Amino acid sequence: MAVQYLGAHMSIQGGVSKAIERGRSIGCTAIQIFTKNQRNWRDKEIPADEAARFRAAAAEFGPPEAVIAHDSYLVNLGAPADETWEKSVAALADEIGRCELLGVPLLVMHPGAPLAQGEEWGLDRIARGLDRVFSAAPRSPVTVLLETTAGQGSNLGFRFEQLAEMIRRCDHPDRLGVCFDTCHVFAAGYDLRTTEGFQRTMAELDRTVGIDRLKAFHLNDSKKDIGSRVDRHEHIGQGALGIEPFRALVNDKRFAKIPMILETPKEEDMAEDVENLARLRALMK
């Protein structure tokens, strides 16, 4: 069985409900959005009528898991500076509230970067931040997905063991899942280029984190080679990863109902998304 929910990140310009219209117009069966301006700590509240339009459009678009969100790039739960950490906690809690208002069940986030404080300190800092966030929204149905990272700079989450440890240290592990970014995982040193390498990587994820925690994919080829620890996305099949990992992913029965989202380079007309989606669908058996 090939993947059922395939799409791209869509702009919310003109209102969040416009994102679903944009996704449908290019044949997406899944989309990812920002619920606000991703470069701001806070943003104006989503009007009730716009939230209602979004929920109605999402219900027509597909099942709840077909629409996911990504948090602000400013959020850093590993931040050593208390002011930044507190702002990150508040911003992530706000993002969860916005997702709940829109009926979006999954929120992807980059775990955090502890700068010079190191891995051990950073893992604990991130877990404590998650605890604060979940305590502020104790009954929210939104699941937070820790995204695999490339390990650029001091960003944590580039080894599966790090993600597993964040989940283990958090007091609310049932509210956490994982988003698997193909470019990031490859840049972090996991070789997906062959069938054997792909299966070995997934087995390692299952051994450490648990394959059942995998709730979303970001499908991106990589401009940089394996182990570069550099986060640079490329069009599907046109980078160092090549086409085979994507063939394996879109035909893996385990992931048939997990949303797969393009974050490849694109212009405003979304022509690149159309091309990348067609390339992926051509791989489906």
C-alpha positions, -999 to 999 in steps of 0.1 A, spaced: 0 0 0 14 34 -10 13 65 11 -21 81 13 -13 115 28 12 134 6 16 171 4 36 202 11 40 232 34 13 258 25 13 295 31 -14 310 54 -13 344 37 -48 358 36 -60 335 64 -52 300 76 -82 285 57 -65 297 25 -37 271 31 -61 242 25 -74 258 -7 -39 261 -19 -30 225 -11 -61 212 -28 -53 232 -59 -21 214 -65 -33 179 -56 -21 176 -20 -37 150 2 -19 164 32 -5 199 42 16 215 68 11 251 80 24 277 104 -5 288 126 11 323 127 40 343 114 69 319 121 94 348 127 73 363 156 72 352 192 35 362 194 9 371 168 -27 383 168 -53 357 177 -71 337 150 -106 352 146 -133 327 156 -149 329 121 -116 322 104 -110 292 127 -145 279 119 -137 282 81 -105 264 86 -121 235 105 -148 232 79 -123 232 50 -101 207 69 -130 183 75 -137 183 37 -100 179 29 -94 147 47 -89 130 81 -75 151 110 -39 138 105 -39 151 70 -33 186 83 -3 193 106 14 224 119 50 235 125 59 259 154 79 291 152 116 289 143 122 312 173 113 285 199 143 270 216 136 249 246 173 242 249 182 279 253 207 286 281 193 322 286 163 321 310 145 349 292 147 331 258 137 298 274 107 313 291 96 330 259 100 297 241 79 279 267 52 305 264 53 305 226 51 267 223 21 267 247 5 294 226 11 273 194 -6 243 210 -36 265 218 -38 277 182 -36 241 170 -64 231 194 -86 260 181 -80 249 145 -85 212 152 -49 204 141 -37 173 160 0 174 153 26 202 160 61 197 148 90 214 166 128 215 165 138 203 200 164 230 209 200 241 209 219 245 242 248 264 227 279 259 248 261 241 277 264 207 260 243 177 252 235 164 287 225 198 300 205 205 268 185 173 269 174 180 305 166 216 296 144 206 267 126 180 288 119 205 315 106 230 290 82 204 276 70 196 311 62 233 316 44 235 283 23 204 289 14 215 324 1 248 310 -22 229 287 -30 197 306 -60 186 286 -49 195 251 -53 167 225 -24 181 204 6 159 201 40 176 199 64 160 174 101 163 180 117 167 146 149 149 137 176 175 131 207 177 110 228 186 141 238 219 127 254 241 153 244 229 188 210 216 177 200 184 195 178 157 180 203 146 153 207 112 169 177 89 176 191 83 211 188 120 219 151 120 209 145 89 230 162 105 260 141 137 257 110 116 257 122 95 286 130 125 307 97 142 300 69 137 325 43 135 297 58 110 272 23 101 259 20 137 244 52 133 223 59 118 189 86 122 162 87 138 128 113 122 105 130 146 81 149 127 54 174 155 47 182 160 84 186 123 91 209 119 62 230 149 71 232 136 106 249 105 94 222 79 88 226 63 53 192 59 36 205 55 1 203 18 -2 175 -7 7 198 -21 34 206 13 48 170 24 48 159 -7 67 188 -4 91 179 32 99 143 24 105 153 -5 127 175 18 147 147 43 151 124 15 163 150 2 188 156 37 203 125 58 200 99 32 189 84 32 154 50 38 169 60 73 178 66 82 142 37 105 132 49 126 103 76 128 76 93 158 60 104 147 25 135 166 14 166 156 -6 199 171 7 223 195 -9 251 182 13 266 148 17 260 122 45 273 133 79 278 169 69 256 181 98 244 209 74 207 215 69 202 223 32 171 210 14 170 200 -22 144 188 -47 134 152 -46 160 130 -63 182 159 -72 205 159 -42 230 136 -23 202 113 -12 190 104 -47 156 89 -55 157 54 -39 150 65 -2 118 82 -14 108 51 -34 112 31 -2 93 55 20 62 60 -2 58 22 -6 64 12 30 32 -2 43 41 8 79 39 45 68 8 44 45 -13 66 67 14 89 81 14 124 65 45 131 43 52 168 37 75 184 12 97 212 25 117 215 -7 127 249 -22 99 267 -40 86 299 -54 53 315 -47 35 298 -77 41 263 -61 53 249 -94 82 231 -77 57 215 -53 38 202 -83 69 187 -98 81 171 -66 47 156 -58 45 142 -93 80 127 -89 70 110 -56 37 97 -70 55 82 -99 75 61 -74 43 45 -59 37 9 -68 
